[in-house]
Amino acid sequence: MTRRIGIALLAMFGLALLIALPGSAAATPGPATCNGMLAPGTYNKLLVPEGAICIGDGPVTVKGGVVIEQGATFVLGSEETSGGTGTISGGVHATNPASVQIHFATINGGIDVQGGSGPFGPPFDVTFNAIEDNHINGGATVEGYDGFWFGFIRNDVNGAVNLNDNGLTDPDANEYVTNTIHGSLNCAGNSPAPQIGDSEGSPNQVTGAKTGQCAGL
């Protein structure tokens, strides 16, 4: 399955999800739990609990970070989003998630995704990470993700980027391209090896070192 098919799945299953899911997260000054639609607004802290599915287009302001628990899915925006989806301060932290998909957001405090919950599951039948078109302050680490596809594309990052040991099912996965990184880019143990794939992307612009599998990317 190519990245384009993955995007088509996102659109198809995302529409069904927005219709079917009863849960929601309303804008609130206190901590909020999201299982369903993420309403535009301001949140002190956002939790996506184990196995939950949280989807929104923004704009959102999160002051105390986003925490994504085991088997959970968090989707903010898409490739088709026009304009920004919001600002997340306090970073994005995920442990064994199903999918983490963030587009056109400003993230202060970095991104840290550790592990995954396998390549198949709801709401899209296949799981995938898409970190695309974001401004990230604090670096990004994605390690040990075992979903179907993962793209780290067109991000502007202040800090080191570490993309290691991500074993994906799709041979067209691990597309790490067209990023501007004010720091180092470190890649090791990824399968398949990092590639341009069908993203039609360009080499990463990196002020620091490019190491391991990303040395020539």
C-alpha positions in Angstrom: 0.0 0.0 0.0 1.4 3.4 -0.9 1.2 6.6 1.0 -1.6 7.9 -1.3 -3.8 4.9 -0.5 -3.1 5.5 3.2 -4.4 9.1 2.8 -7.5 7.8 1.0 -8.1 5.5 3.9 -7.8 8.4 6.3 -10.4 10.4 4.5 -12.9 7.5 4.1 -12.6 6.2 7.6 -12.2 9.6 9.2 -15.6 10.7 7.8 -17.3 7.6 9.2 -15.6 8.1 12.5 -16.8 11.6 12.9 -20.3 10.5 12.3 -20.2 7.4 14.5 -18.2 8.3 17.6 -20.3 9.5 20.5 -17.5 10.9 22.7 -16.0 14.4 22.5 -13.6 16.8 24.1 -15.1 20.2 24.8 -12.9 23.3 25.2 -12.1 23.6 28.9 -9.7 25.5 31.1 -8.9 22.2 33.0 -7.4 18.9 31.9 -9.5 17.3 29.1 -10.0 13.7 28.0 -10.6 13.2 24.3 -12.4 10.2 22.8 -14.2 11.2 19.7 -14.2 14.7 18.1 -11.8 17.3 19.4 -13.6 20.6 19.4 -11.8 23.8 18.5 -10.8 25.8 21.6 -8.3 26.1 24.5 -7.2 23.2 26.7 -4.9 23.2 29.7 -3.9 19.6 29.0 -5.2 17.0 26.6 -5.3 13.2 27.3 -6.1 10.6 24.7 -6.7 7.5 26.9 -5.9 3.9 26.1 -7.7 2.7 23.0 -9.4 6.0 22.4 -9.7 7.8 19.1 -9.4 11.6 19.1 -9.9 13.5 15.8 -10.1 17.3 15.1 -9.2 19.9 12.5 -8.6 22.7 15.1 -7.8 25.4 15.7 -6.8 24.3 19.2 -4.5 25.8 21.9 -3.1 23.2 24.3 -1.2 24.8 27.2 0.0 21.7 29.1 0.8 19.1 26.4 -0.9 16.2 24.7 -0.5 12.6 26.2 -1.5 9.7 24.0 -1.8 6.3 25.7 -1.4 2.7 24.5 -3.5 1.8 21.4 -4.9 5.3 21.1 -5.2 7.5 17.9 -4.7 11.2 17.8 -5.4 13.1 14.5 -5.1 16.9 14.2 -5.7 18.1 10.7 -4.7 16.5 7.4 -2.8 17.2 4.3 -5.8 19.0 3.0 -6.1 21.4 5.9 -6.0 25.0 4.9 -4.3 27.2 7.6 -2.9 26.2 10.9 -4.5 23.7 13.2 -3.2 25.4 16.4 -0.5 25.5 19.0 0.5 22.7 21.4 2.8 23.8 24.3 4.2 21.2 26.6 4.9 18.8 23.8 3.3 15.6 22.4 4.0 12.4 24.3 2.8 9.0 23.1 3.5 5.5 24.5 2.6 2.5 22.3 0.0 4.5 20.2 -1.9 3.2 17.3 -1.5 6.4 15.2 -0.2 9.9 15.8 -1.1 12.3 12.9 -0.4 16.0 13.3 -0.5 18.5 10.5 0.1 22.3 10.3 0.6 22.8 14.0 3.1 24.7 16.1 4.4 22.3 18.8 6.5 23.8 21.7 8.2 21.2 23.8 8.9 18.7 21.1 7.4 15.3 20.1 8.2 12.0 21.8 6.6 8.8 20.4 7.8 5.5 21.9 6.6 2.2 20.6 3.4 1.3 18.8 0.4 -1.1 18.9 0.9 -3.0 15.6 0.0 -2.3 12.0 -3.7 -3.1 12.0 -6.6 -1.6 14.0 -9.4 1.0 14.1 -10.4 3.5 12.9 -8.6 3.2 9.5 -8.0 -0.6 9.5 -4.2 0.2 9.2 -2.3 2.3 11.7 0.1 5.1 10.6 2.0 8.1 11.9 2.0 11.3 9.8 4.0 14.2 11.3 3.8 16.7 8.5 4.0 20.5 7.9 4.6 21.4 11.5 6.8 23.9 13.3 8.4 21.9 16.2 10.4 23.6 18.9 12.3 21.1 21.1 13.1 18.3 18.7 11.4 15.1 17.7 11.9 11.5 18.7 10.0 8.5 17.2 11.4 5.1 18.2 10.1 1.6 18.0 6.9 2.4 16.1 5.4 -0.8 14.4 2.5 0.6 12.5 1.8 0.3 8.7 3.3 3.6 7.5 5.2 6.5 9.0 6.0 9.9 7.3 8.0 12.7 8.8 7.7 15.3 6.1 8.0 19.1 5.5 8.5 20.0 9.2 10.6 22.9 10.5 12.3 21.7 13.6 14.4 23.4 16.2 16.3 20.6 18.0 17.6 17.1 17.2 15.4 14.6 15.3 15.8 11.0 16.3 14.0 8.4 14.2 15.1 4.9 15.2 14.0 1.2 15.2 10.7 1.9 13.4 9.7 -1.4 11.8 6.8 -0.8 9.4 4.7 -3.2 7.3 4.5 -1.1 4.1 7.7 -1.3 2.0 7.0 2.4 1.0 7.1 3.4 4.7 9.6 5.5 6.7 9.5 8.6 4.5 11.7 11.2 6.2 12.1 14.0 3.7 11.8 17.8 2.9 12.4 18.8 6.6 14.3 21.8 7.8 16.1 20.8 10.9 18.1 23.2 13.1 20.0 20.4 14.8 21.0 16.8 14.0 19.1 14.1 12.1 19.8 10.6 13.5 18.4 7.4 12.1 19.2 3.8 12.9 17.5 0.4 12.8 14.5 1.4 10.6 12.9 -1.1 8.3 12.4 -0.3 5.5 15.3 2.1 5.4 14.3 5.8 5.3 13.4 6.9 1.8 11.7 9.4 -0.4 9.1 6.8 -1.4 6.2 8.3 -3.3 6.2 11.6 -1.4 8.0 13.4 -4.3 10.0 15.0 -1.5 13.5 16.6 -1.4 16.6 16.1 0.8 16.4 17.3 4.3 18.1 20.6 5.1 20.0 20.0 8.4 22.4 22.4 10.2 23.9 19.6 12.3 25.0 16.1 11.4 23.1 13.5 9.5 23.9 10.1 10.9 23.2 6.5 10.2 20.5 5.6 7.7 19.7 9.3 7.1 23.3 10.3 6.3 22.4 10.6 2.6 18.8 11.7 2.9 
